Amino acid sequence: MAKTKTLFQFVGKSENFGAYGCFSINFYRPLTGSNPVSVDGVPIEAGSSLEISQNVGDEDHSFYEIAFTETVAGNNALHISRVLPLD
């Protein structure tokens, strides 16, 4: 059984985000007050998330394109959690 660590990060701008060998990654858009956002072209609805998991023993080394559509009323807000192998 692998030992893992979970990292949580906040992203507030459009950027490329690296998975860096994680076993799974989750992108969560808050329910209220957040501008529309997409990850690699997949829109994330308010209060929803996009989770990508690997097969057992596989690692994700992708870079994900995070793109916000800025509106007048909202803020850019995306919460990301990753499960990584413990070194």
Number of C-alpha atoms within 10 A of each C-alpha: 4 8 8 14 11 13 12 11 10 13 14 15 16 16 14 14 14 13 19 13 15 24 21 19 20 15 21 20 24 17 10 11 13 22 21 20 24 20 18 12 11 12 17 18 17 16 11 13 17 16 13 13 15 12 9 8 9 12 17 18 12 13 13 15 16 21 20 21 14 15 11 6 8 13 17 21 20 23 15 19 18 23 18 21 15 9 6
